[in-house]
Amino acid sequence: LAVDLSEIGGALALAAALFAAASVGKLIGAGLPAALLTTPHTGLVIGLSMIPRAEIFLIIMLHGLTQNAVSEQLYTAAVLVCLATSTLAPIAVRGLLLKQPRDTHTA
């Protein structure tokens, strides 16, 4: 991942802020419209499902790092955000899906 491990401590606060912004953005941008068109539970599941981000985000950030347009600390924060969103969101979605009542009607 090309992460300088000495940057992790300094990148944690920035990663937390980026994680919050990324999560809220996906919940509002994808989850809210879905909730308005379906149910709040479905909107939350869709919003949470959209939170994970990884390959394109990391490719762009790595390119920025190699071009000296992105600092080591910002790149490290981006990697931490990718790790967090790619692990925590699926866990949350699974929990919501397990709580969702099953449709008893079959097609």
Protein Blocks (a to p, Z undefined) as FASTA:
>chain_A
ZZafklmmmmmmmmmmmmmmmmmmmmmmmmmmmmmmmcfklmmmmmmmmmpgcklmmmmm
mmmmmnopacfklmmmmmmmmmmmmmmmmmmmmmmmmmpccdfbdZZ
